[in-house]
Amino acid sequence: MKVYPFIFYCFSVLTLLNCAPQKVEQSPEAVQTHIQKAAQTPIKPSRSQAPIKAVNVIMLPDFPVQVNVAAVVELKNSCTTVNEIYQNQRGDTFLIEILETQQKQLHCKPQPVLSEYIIPLDVRNLSAGHYTIYVNQTRGHFELLVDN
């Protein structure tokens, strides 16, 4: 009667040994192919709002009035770029979002880089009045003295 537990134990051990992961030897060519595929796969960059150092409103004296926003952006390093600028208007407020992308590169100069972006606002058919501009939470203002 004591033989059955021993046989069960041996059978279990043999089954587990057969199911254990096996080391697979790869040829150098297979490893090189895997490395090349990984190098060809683009690394998804991280995106976030760019830090704004200054917002200036530029009103051109033409009629209809043209309004531009000059946003000074401080990029973190030489591998950071501005890749998207979004603009939306809600009533008397213009919302502008400037997104930066951090590229995954080995050789980035760590010092900050200042860049200026001129963003034309869509002010056609706006009524006279005070308007507020937010560029990534940095505020600016302008006033239209007459209907545009």
N, C-alpha and C positions, 0 to 999 in steps of 0.2 A: 503494500500500500504506500510506502514511502517513496517508491520509484516514480509515481505519477507527478508529484510536485517537482522533482528533479528534471524530468523530461519536459514538463511545461516551462520550467526556467530556461533550459537549454534552447528550446524552440523559440522562446521570446528573445533571447540574446541574439540568436542567429538572424531572426527577422529584423531586429533593430540594426545589426551590422550591415545587412544588405540594403537597408533604406538610408543609411548615412550618406551625406553628400560626398561625392567623389571629386578629387582634385582633377581638373581638366588642364592638360598642358596645351598651351597655345603657341603656335609658331610665331617667330618674329614678324612675319608678314601679316598675320592676323592682328597682332598687337598694333602694328604700324597703320593698318587700315582703320582700326578703331580710333586711333589718335587722329587720323586725318578727318574722319567723319565728325569727331568732336570739335575739331578746329573749324570746320565749315559751318557748323551750327551756330547761328548768331546768338550772342548773349543778350538777353532782354535787358535793356537799360532801365534804370529806375527813374521815375518821373515825379517831380514835386514842383510846388510853386517857387518861382525864383525870388530871392530877396531883393526888394526894391529900395534903392538908396534915395531916390528923388523922383517926384512927379511934377512936370511943368506943363502948363497949358499954353498952346500957341494958337492965337486967333489971327487968321489972315484977313486983311481989310477989304476983301472983295465982297460982292453981293451976288448970290447968297453967301453968307459967312461960312468960312471953312474953319473947323476946329481940329487941331492935332494935339495929341498927348505925347510928350517926350518923357519916356520912362528910363531912368538910369538903373540898370540891373547889375548886381554884384554876383558874378558867377564864382563858385567855390574854387575852381582850379582850371587848368588848361583842358581838361577832359570833359568839362561841363559846357553844354550849349543850350540855347533857347530853341525849342523845336515847335512850340505851338503857342498861338495867341488867340484867345477867345474874347469876343465883345458881345455884350447884351445890354439892352436898355430897359429899365423899368421906371416908367413915369419920368421924374426929373433926375434920375440916377443912372449913370453909366457904369456898368461893371465890366472890368477888363481883367482877364486872368492870363498871366504869362507863366508857362510851364517850362521848366528846365529838365534836361536829360543828362544823367551822369553815365558816360560811357565807361565800360569796364576795360580799361587799358592799363598796361604796366607802367608806362612812362608819362606821368602827369606832373606838370609843374604845380607845386602845392600853393602858390600864391594866388590870391583872388584876382579876378579879371573884371574890370568895369566895362560895360557895353551900354550904348544908348539905342533905344528903339523908338521910332516915330510911328504912332498909331493914329490914323485918321478916323475921326468919329463921324458917324452917319447923323448929321444934324439937319438934313433936308426936312423942310416943313415943320420945324420946331417953333413953338411959340416963344415970345419974349419971356425972359425969366431967369432965375438962378438955377444952375445945374451942378450936381455933385458927381465926381468921378472917383471910383475906387479901383486902384490897380493893385491887386493882391493885398487888399486891406490898407493900402496907403492912399490917403485922400487928397483930392484936388478939387478946384472949383472953377466955374466960368459963368459969365452972364451974357445973355443975348439981350441987347437993348431994344431990338425990333423983331417982329416975327420974321422967320427965315423963309 
